[in-house]
């Protein structure tokens, strides 16, 4: 597993778990709230970006198709 694809993630996650359980007596609920709110905000942000980027990609594809059609007509004439 040392040379595996996910080895670095495994080590990082294991270290994270060690830190959490090592300092479990000092673990405060505010840390959980900060972490949860950060994940929620990132999820909302990336969902909005996914919608915006999808619309932008569709617009660019239409623009490229129109330009390809114009070029094809120009080359055929």
Buried (B, 14 or more C-beta within 10 A) or exposed (E): EEEEEEEEEEEEEEEEEEEEEEEEEEEEEEEEEEEEEEEEEEEEEEEEEEEEEEEEEEEEEEEEEEEEEEEEEEEEE
